[in-house]
Amino acid sequence: MIYFTADLHLGHYNVIRFCNRPFETVAEMDDVLITNWNAVVNRNDDVYILGDLFYRNEIPAEETLERLKGKKHLILGNHDKRWVKDVDRPRYFAEVTNLLTYKRDGVKYTLCHYPMLSWEGRGRGGYMIHGHNHNNPLDYSDQYLLNAGVDVNDFRPVTLNELIENNERFKQ
């Protein structure tokens, strides 16, 4: 199974207030995010993390990464630059990149932390999946521009179909 997620901000107290997350403490938020992740992701599943996995975390990233199931693919976000240089990337990630494009079942996918106005396959059924905006609305009139952020995806990694459904609900 393939899952998408973004903007977990594990360890970041202020994101609770900035995004109106329903948590009292960082420990509670981190515990819920990790529990939700492991409730849906299995060991052999692929999880595309579209940036900002950690920010200002006091617990070493390796401790949390050990707990998260699945084959993790990290697309770097603006808050990943510090912590990612201190971890053994090949041990924890199948790949680490700024931008990823691939084709599956005839559909093109562009994955980036930042939403893009144009991408390969736009207008021809290609998806642009991003993070960065949390629960701040963009012009989501393009049904193929999808926000993978946990704030609009029930605080857990989601499949493409769930991503589409959640983004439709978010637009309303």
PADOVEX-687535 format. One line per field, with one value per residue: residue in three letters; residue number from 0; x, y, z of N, C-alpha, C in turn. Coordinates in steps of 0.001 Angstrom, whole numbers, plus 500000, padded with zeros to 6 digits. Layout:
BEGIN
residu: c(ALA|...)
num: c(NUM|...)
n.xx: c(X|...)
n.yy: c(Y|...)
n.zz: c(Z|...)
ca.xx: c(X|...)
ca.yy: c(Y|...)
ca.zz: c(Z|...)
c.xx: c(X|...)
c.yy: c(Y|...)
c.zz: c(Z|...)
This chain:
BEGIN
residu: c(MET|ILE|TYR|PHE|THR|ALA|ASP|LEU|HIS|LEU|GLY|HIS|TYR|ASN|VAL|ILE|ARG|PHE|CYS|ASN|ARG|PRO|PHE|GLU|THR|VAL|ALA|GLU|MET|ASP|ASP|VAL|LEU|ILE|THR|ASN|TRP|ASN|ALA|VAL|VAL|ASN|ARG|ASN|ASP|ASP|VAL|TYR|ILE|LEU|GLY|ASP|LEU|PHE|TYR|ARG|ASN|GLU|ILE|PRO|ALA|GLU|GLU|THR|LEU|GLU|ARG|LEU|LYS|GLY|LYS|LYS|HIS|LEU|ILE|LEU|GLY|ASN|HIS|ASP|LYS|ARG|TRP|VAL|LYS|ASP|VAL|ASP|ARG|PRO|ARG|TYR|PHE|ALA|GLU|VAL|THR|ASN|LEU|LEU|THR|TYR|LYS|ARG|ASP|GLY|VAL|LYS|TYR|THR|LEU|CYS|HIS|TYR|PRO|MET|LEU|SER|TRP|GLU|GLY|ARG|GLY|ARG|GLY|GLY|TYR|MET|ILE|HIS|GLY|HIS|ASN|HIS|ASN|ASN|PRO|LEU|ASP|TYR|SER|ASP|GLN|TYR|LEU|LEU|ASN|ALA|GLY|VAL|ASP|VAL|ASN|ASP|PHE|ARG|PRO|VAL|THR|LEU|ASN|GLU|LEU|ILE|GLU|ASN|ASN|GLU|ARG|PHE|LYS|GLN)
num: c(0|1|2|3|4|5|6|7|8|9|10|11|12|13|14|15|16|17|18|19|20|21|22|23|24|25|26|27|28|29|30|31|32|33|34|35|36|37|38|39|40|41|42|43|44|45|46|47|48|49|50|51|52|53|54|55|56|57|58|59|60|61|62|63|64|65|66|67|68|69|70|71|72|73|74|75|76|77|78|79|80|81|82|83|84|85|86|87|88|89|90|91|92|93|94|95|96|97|98|99|100|101|102|103|104|105|106|107|108|109|110|111|112|113|114|115|116|117|118|119|120|121|122|123|124|125|126|127|128|129|130|131|132|133|134|135|136|137|138|139|140|141|142|143|144|145|146|147|148|149|150|151|152|153|154|155|156|157|158|159|160|161|162|163|164|165|166|167|168|169|170|171)
n.xx: c(500854|500406|501088|500531|501789|502345|503940|504022|505451|506689|507502|507165|505940|504574|503151|500795|499172|499369|498096|495753|495554|494169|495423|496932|499592|502994|503942|501550|500545|502618|502503|499908|500135|502148|500953|498619|499824|501084|498836|497699|499725|501707|504579|505751|504660|504732|505561|505166|506606|505962|507643|508718|508816|509912|510367|512134|512372|512887|513375|515560|515612|516047|515005|512246|511915|512556|510276|508262|506368|506834|508215|509988|509872|511382|510579|512116|511340|510975|511629|513258|515977|517917|517646|517789|520380|521712|521018|521240|520613|520299|519623|517117|515487|514123|514604|515749|514901|514421|512379|510124|509230|507109|505698|502797|500707|499991|499568|500880|502837|503743|505700|506246|507389|506436|503552|502863|502318|502342|502958|504470|502370|500124|496815|496443|495644|497619|498932|499696|501149|501465|502842|503301|501319|499672|496682|495842|494026|494415|494089|492337|491138|491957|491523|493524|495585|496834|496734|498783|499068|498940|497076|494776|494142|493180|495175|496974|498796|497634|495899|495917|493225|491918|493214|492314|489550|489602|490723|488723|486695|487983|488079|485503)
n.yy: c(498822|502298|505330|508786|511696|514718|517481|516826|517847|516867|517204|519951|522511|524990|524559|523422|525487|527277|525847|525125|522583|519694|519215|519150|519087|518723|516137|514656|515223|514162|511471|510727|511177|509309|506919|506927|506776|504218|502653|502469|502015|499402|497211|496762|498735|501705|504971|508224|511063|514319|516417|518367|516662|516587|519177|521244|519184|517517|514909|512515|512178|509627|507842|508160|507599|504879|503839|504255|502616|501056|501726|504500|507463|510419|513647|516572|519243|522708|522673|520504|520530|520724|518500|516253|515987|514826|512168|508693|508448|506412|504232|504806|505811|505134|506817|510215|513346|516457|516788|514668|512744|510427|507656|505740|503118|504425|507040|510213|511448|514134|514984|517197|519324|521901|523501|523547|525583|524577|521393|518290|516568|517987|518900|516693|514627|514180|514142|516580|516447|517740|519433|521746|523860|523289|523681|525845|527460|527190|528162|525737|524884|523201|519895|518041|518920|518287|518403|516968|517289|516585|518003|518280|515731|513946|513570|511503|509193|508808|507077|507468|507671|508381|510781|512330|512401|513654|516140|517162|517521|519413|521621|522583)
n.zz: c(500000|499408|501010|501933|503543|505454|507111|509914|512064|514411|517788|517910|519632|519140|516767|517474|518391|516172|514119|515219|516428|518031|520628|523881|524710|523460|523775|523855|521267|519622|520386|519537|516746|516052|516902|515280|512748|512853|513124|510625|508738|507485|507831|505248|503658|501623|502532|501721|502749|502788|503694|506583|508901|511507|513973|515997|517825|520894|521548|520229|516687|515609|517513|517263|514519|514488|515577|513716|511328|508070|504749|504392|502497|502064|501239|501246|503487|504517|507231|507660|507341|509443|511354|509682|508752|510801|511052|510159|507096|504983|506564|507663|505628|502427|500373|500039|499059|497234|495428|493804|491067|489520|487687|487762|487001|484643|485458|486260|488931|490960|493603|496184|498815|498727|497344|493858|490965|488449|486996|485936|483800|484504|483860|482411|483977|485873|489175|491707|494653|497844|500760|503369|503555|505663|507314|505907|503466|499925|496476|495558|493205|491243|490888|490996|492530|495559|499076|501387|504086|507605|509023|507490|506954|508894|510809|510121|507980|504610|501944|498327|497418|499828|500285|498132|498768|501331|500656|499003|500911|502499|500843|500861)
ca.xx: c(500000|501130|500499|501097|501614|503225|503798|503760|506090|506910|508330|506966|504830|503801|502264|499492|498433|499332|497166|494585|495514|493410|496311|497363|501043|503758|503985|500266|500492|503550|501991|498760|500616|502857|499943|497797|500683|501263|497536|497353|500886|502358|506027|506156|503994|505531|505008|505813|506522|506209|508328|508481|508541|510255|510808|512456|512134|513870|513673|516325|514799|516211|514089|510915|511962|512532|508908|507344|506360|506827|509380|509797|510456|511307|510732|512528|510600|511773|512059|513973|517401|518789|517627|518073|521829|522237|520549|521747|519519|520022|519024|515727|514720|514372|515167|515590|515031|513633|511259|510045|508193|507065|504498|502267|499443|499705|499321|502096|502773|504812|505668|507119|506866|505754|502596|503335|501261|502392|503730|504410|501088|498994|495851|496329|495392|498755|498721|500711|500871|502357|502608|503648|500225|498911|495244|495601|493504|494956|493103|492324|490177|492478|491255|494717|496499|496383|497455|499007|499306|498148|496004|493565|494039|492870|496395|497539|499073|496433|496037|495535|491771|491588|493750|491355|488324|489847|490918|487397|486036|488712|487757|484138)
ca.yy: c(500000|503567|506373|510127|512529|515891|518495|516301|518757|516182|517975|521391|522955|526096|524131|523126|526754|527817|525089|524771|521133|519358|518604|520035|519076|518109|514687|514105|515315|513192|510128|510495|511087|508034|505855|506946|506285|502765|501984|502258|501628|498133|497195|496815|499832|502891|506220|509413|512153|515512|517452|518834|515536|517051|520556|521562|517999|517252|513484|512267|511734|508183|507134|508190|506892|503440|503473|504437|501499|501313|502214|505941|508255|511791|514805|517559|520478|523807|522402|519227|520699|520491|517169|515189|515823|514093|510779|507768|508465|505113|503307|505153|506262|504522|507917|511572|514215|517697|516666|513318|512495|509036|507265|504464|502786|505423|508348|510886|512049|515044|515145|518270|519925|523144|523382|524131|526023|523740|520172|517337|515866|518858|519002|515386|513627|514024|514714|517331|516208|518650|519778|523132|524783|522842|523804|527143|527192|527728|528002|524318|524605|522084|518681|517204|519539|517662|518714|515754|517660|515870|518857|518087|514302|513203|513355|510189|508964|508410|506584|508463|507861|509151|512118|513008|512624|514648|517434|517629|518007|520597|522733|523069)
ca.zz: c(500000|499350|501840|501838|504724|505487|508161|511249|513012|515686|518709|517749|520471|518574|515676|518091|518374|514807|513263|516011|516601|519247|521618|524969|524844|522374|524024|523419|519805|519048|520651|518650|515369|515900|517030|514064|511661|512978|513023|509221|507940|507796|507646|503847|502968|501296|503053|501181|503718|501998|504439|507941|509790|512854|514134|517395|518645|521946|521466|518993|515551|515428|518419|516661|513236|514795|515942|512592|510390|506638|504008|504389|501416|502562|500371|502248|503698|505045|508603|507727|507060|510612|511952|508717|508573|511959|511082|509146|506120|504346|507527|507973|504475|501121|499598|500550|497891|497275|494503|493258|490067|489080|486958|488241|486338|483620|486058|486717|490259|491353|495054|496640|500038|498376|496245|492605|490053|487261|487225|484839|483753|484853|482786|481770|485016|486777|490510|492427|496065|498567|502161|503658|503840|506834|507067|505288|502125|498677|495422|495252|492147|490465|491661|491017|493489|496805|500305|502178|505478|508612|509528|506684|506675|510119|511595|509817|506563|503875|500583|497322|497444|501032|500061|497252|499536|502380|500036|498591|502124|502945|499938|501077)
c.xx: c(500896|500354|501240|500827|502577|502975|503413|504313|506241|507879|508070|505725|503959|502871|500872|498604|498276|498257|495918|494434|494886|494250|496707|498877|501695|503782|502684|500182|501385|503042|500822|499226|501323|501876|499080|498568|500725|499957|497162|498506|501435|503826|506447|505464|504990|504811|505834|505538|506918|506648|507821|508037|508790|510519|510951|512195|513256|514262|514455|515442|514869|515247|512681|510901|511934|511105|507937|507478|506475|508163|509149|510574|510281|511558|510953|511633|511501|512243|512845|515487|518305|518796|518072|519576|522445|521792|521194|520645|519271|519386|517522|514861|515116|514983|514890|515869|514204|512355|511282|508927|508269|505750|504088|500901|499020|499453|500643|501833|503983|504644|506699|506530|506003|504745|503117|502139|501205|503294|503564|503089|499895|498094|495652|496199|496550|498513|499937|500344|501919|502014|502685|502489|499387|497418|494883|495150|494322|493802|493172|491287|490653|492347|492462|495824|496032|497312|497554|499202|498384|496962|494710|493328|493959|494103|496992|497915|497818|496798|495660|494032|491330|492059|492798|490075|488508|490047|489611|486641|486671|488353|486402|484043)
c.yy: c(501236|504606|507690|510868|513710|516676|517940|517250|518109|517002|519466|521869|524000|525682|523791|524370|527289|527151|524642|523249|520793|518663|519635|520168|518469|516601|514022|514104|514249|511765|509789|510329|509755|506865|505775|506399|504764|501984|501688|501705|500293|498199|497374|497901|500960|504120|507371|510562|513418|516683|517736|517719|515923|518551|520833|520389|517821|515779|513256|511673|510219|507382|507069|507418|505384|502959|503514|503297|501984|501736|503697|506611|509710|512789|515968|518792|521527|523577|521102|519370|520372|519041|516088|514962|514989|512639|509979|507582|507117|504091|503554|505495|505512|505556|509230|512494|515484|517606|515254|513272|511023|508779|505895|504263|503871|506829|508928|511558|512953|515284|516196|518832|521143|522928|524123|524527|525173|522544|519254|516569|516724|519018|517696|514278|513383|514750|515481|517195|516967|518707|521286|524026|524424|522903|525204|526922|527878|527760|526546|523992|523464|520819|517773|517791|519122|517968|517442|516043|516948|516690|518749|516614|513474|512795|511965|510119|508427|507885|507692|508714|508657|510592|512937|513359|513716|516038|518004|518222|519309|521822|523353|524027)
c.zz: c(500000|500147|501638|503151|504638|506766|509528|512312|514395|516540|518720|518512|519769|517435|516211|518027|516954|513955|513999|516142|517950|520328|522668|525035|523603|522545|523562|521891|519166|519228|519723|517207|515110|515966|515784|512868|511702|512921|511569|508386|508436|507410|506187|503033|502688|501831|502493|502143|502978|502876|505834|508888|511241|512825|515625|518344|519659|521980|520173|517892|515376|516301|517831|515353|513430|515053|514774|511590|508943|506075|503778|503249|501841|501447|501337|502271|504308|506479|508753|507616|508243|511060|510976|508521|509703|512026|509959|508111|505451|505290|507696|506763|503208|500181|500314|499374|498096|496466|493948|492237|489687|488371|487459|487598|485341|484137|486558|488061|490446|492844|495456|497933|499707|497243|495011|491734|488795|487554|486026|484893|484136|483631|482032|482822|485957|488092|491000|493896|496875|500051|502288|504074|505057|506527|506560|503851|501031|497690|494979|494183|491255|491305|491757|491888|494874|497966|501153|503661|506450|509105|508722|506363|507954|510921|511401|508346|505877|502493|499605|497344|498665|500897|499197|498024|500593|501803|499510|499780|502606|502113|500230|502224)
